[in-house]
Amino acid sequence: MLPVGSVAVPLVSGITARVLTVTIVSPIEFLRTKIQSERMKYSDAFKSMSTLVKHRGYLSLWRGLVPTILRDAPFSAIYWTIYEQLKALRNHPKTFEIFFFGAIFGTIAAILTLPFDVVKTHRQAELCEKKLDFKEPHTLNLLLDLYHRGGVKSLFAGIMPRVLKIAPACAIIISSYEVGKIYFIGKKIKAAETDD
């Protein structure tokens, strides 16, 4: 068991939650990437994925899982650990501060993990374009290949759209969570007081 208040609690919780979530939604993410990268209709994308499963098996629907986990698990670990530590230091931060913290820490985590997002997108897009007998490179090899082809810049392709998506999402999620938590704790306290 992790001790209450330990830095390890948000770190381990964030990693565990993201690994489970990513594993469950990976086929949906793969479908979304396929539709966006090839500008396909849903019916065509499903046919294409059906052919992929027929030739490569059901595990092919989880292509890009490793780089996605390498992106999302550290993202959650960074985000939740920094957030919980700062929240403890601020001792009851105001809602606008929570919103601001969410945006800032989401941005930091998004930038630090962007190379794995780029790898995940490349892996899924390449699989859609290649022949069915295509052997995909390992994540590290793909990172190195991207770096050799385009330098550090290629590992951070799409940084602005990612930050513009992640910053407000993290701000809204964390402030909604904290406001909801305060509301429901208040209701529970009121209910307990009226029962006495």
C-alpha positions in Angstrom: 0.0 0.0 0.0 1.1 3.5 -0.8 1.1 5.9 2.2 -1.6 8.6 2.1 -0.1 11.9 1.0 2.8 10.3 -0.7 4.0 11.7 -4.1 3.7 8.1 -5.3 -0.1 8.1 -5.0 -1.0 10.4 -7.8 2.0 9.1 -9.8 0.9 5.5 -9.6 -2.8 6.3 -9.9 -2.2 8.4 -13.0 -0.1 5.8 -14.7 -2.5 2.9 -13.8 -5.6 4.8 -15.0 -4.0 5.8 -18.3 -2.7 2.4 -19.1 -6.1 0.9 -18.6 -7.9 3.6 -20.5 -5.5 3.6 -23.4 -5.7 -0.2 -23.7 -9.5 -0.1 -23.8 -9.9 2.8 -26.3 -6.9 2.0 -28.5 -9.0 0.4 -31.3 -11.3 3.4 -31.4 -8.3 5.8 -31.5 -6.8 3.7 -34.4 -10.1 4.0 -36.3 -10.2 7.8 -35.7 -6.6 8.1 -37.0 -7.4 6.0 -40.0 -10.5 8.1 -40.9 -8.6 11.4 -40.4 -5.4 10.4 -42.2 -7.1 8.8 -45.2 -10.2 11.0 -45.2 -12.4 7.9 -45.3 -16.1 7.3 -44.6 -16.9 5.3 -41.6 -18.1 2.3 -43.7 -14.8 2.3 -45.7 -12.7 2.5 -42.5 -14.6 -0.4 -41.0 -14.1 -2.5 -44.2 -10.4 -1.6 -44.2 -10.0 -2.6 -40.5 -11.9 -5.8 -41.2 -9.4 -6.7 -43.9 -6.5 -5.8 -41.5 -7.9 -8.1 -38.8 -8.4 -10.9 -41.4 -4.7 -10.7 -42.5 -3.0 -9.6 -39.3 -5.3 -10.7 -36.5 -7.2 -8.8 -33.8 -4.1 -7.5 -32.1 -3.5 -5.3 -35.2 -6.3 -3.1 -33.8 -3.9 -2.2 -31.0 -1.2 -0.9 -33.3 0.3 2.2 -31.7 -0.5 1.0 -28.2 3.1 1.1 -26.9 3.8 4.7 -28.1 0.4 5.7 -26.8 1.1 4.3 -23.4 4.5 5.9 -23.5 2.7 9.2 -24.2 -0.2 8.9 -21.9 1.2 7.2 -18.8 4.0 9.8 -18.3 1.5 12.5 -19.2 -0.8 11.5 -16.3 2.1 10.8 -14.0 3.6 14.3 -14.6 0.2 16.1 -14.6 -1.3 14.5 -11.5 1.9 14.5 -9.4 2.7 18.2 -10.1 -1.0 19.2 -9.6 -1.4 17.4 -6.3 1.9 18.7 -4.9 1.1 22.3 -5.9 -2.4 21.9 -4.5 -1.0 20.8 -1.2 1.4 23.8 -1.1 -1.4 26.3 -2.0 -3.8 24.9 0.7 -7.3 25.3 -0.8 -6.5 27.0 -4.1 -9.3 29.1 -5.6 -11.2 27.8 -8.7 -9.5 30.2 -11.1 -6.1 29.0 -9.7 -7.1 25.3 -10.3 -8.2 26.2 -13.8 -4.8 27.9 -14.4 -2.8 25.0 -12.9 -4.7 22.5 -15.0 -3.8 24.5 -18.2 -0.2 25.0 -17.3 0.5 21.4 -16.1 -1.4 20.0 -19.0 0.7 22.0 -21.4 4.0 20.9 -19.7 2.9 17.3 -19.8 1.7 17.6 -23.4 5.0 19.1 -24.6 7.2 16.5 -22.7 5.2 13.6 -24.2 4.7 14.9 -27.7 7.4 12.8 -29.4 5.4 9.6 -28.5 2.2 11.1 -29.8 4.0 11.8 -33.1 5.3 8.2 -33.2 1.8 6.8 -32.4 0.3 8.8 -35.3 3.1 7.8 -37.7 2.7 4.1 -36.7 -1.0 4.1 -37.2 -0.9 6.1 -40.5 1.9 3.9 -41.9 0.1 0.7 -41.1 -2.9 2.0 -43.0 -0.8 2.8 -46.0 1.5 -0.2 -46.1 1.0 -3.7 -47.5 -0.4 -6.2 -45.1 2.9 -8.0 -44.8 4.6 -4.8 -43.7 6.8 -5.2 -40.6 6.6 -2.1 -38.5 9.7 -0.7 -36.7 9.9 -0.6 -32.9 9.1 2.6 -31.1 12.7 3.6 -30.5 13.6 2.9 -34.1 10.8 5.0 -35.3 11.8 7.9 -33.0 15.4 7.7 -34.3 14.2 7.5 -37.9 12.0 10.6 -37.4 14.9 12.4 -35.8 17.3 11.5 -38.6 14.8 12.6 -41.2 13.7 15.9 -39.7 15.7 16.6 -36.5 14.1 17.5 -33.2 11.5 19.5 -35.0 10.0 16.3 -36.5 9.5 14.9 -33.0 7.5 17.9 -32.0 5.3 18.2 -35.1 1.8 19.4 -34.3 2.8 21.0 -31.0 0.4 23.9 -31.3 -2.7 21.9 -32.1 -1.8 19.5 -29.2 -1.3 22.3 -26.7 -4.4 24.1 -27.9 -6.4 20.9 -27.3 -4.7 19.7 -24.1 -4.4 23.0 -22.1 -8.1 23.9 -22.1 -9.2 20.3 -21.7 -7.0 19.8 -18.6 -8.1 23.2 -17.2 -11.8 22.3 -17.6 -11.5 18.7 -16.4 -9.5 19.5 -13.2 -11.6 22.6 -12.3 -14.8 20.7 -12.9 -13.6 17.8 -10.8 -12.6 20.1 -7.9 -15.8 22.2 -8.0 -17.9 19.0 -8.2 -15.9 17.5 -5.3 -16.5 20.6 -3.1 -20.2 20.7 -4.0 -20.8 17.0 -3.1 -18.7 17.2 0.1 -20.8 20.2 1.1 -24.0 18.3 0.4 -22.7 15.3 2.4 -21.8 17.6 5.4 -25.3 19.3 5.2 -27.0 15.9 5.1 -25.0 14.7 8.1 -25.8 17.9 10.1 -29.6 17.6 9.4 -29.5 13.9 10.5 -28.0 15.0 13.9 
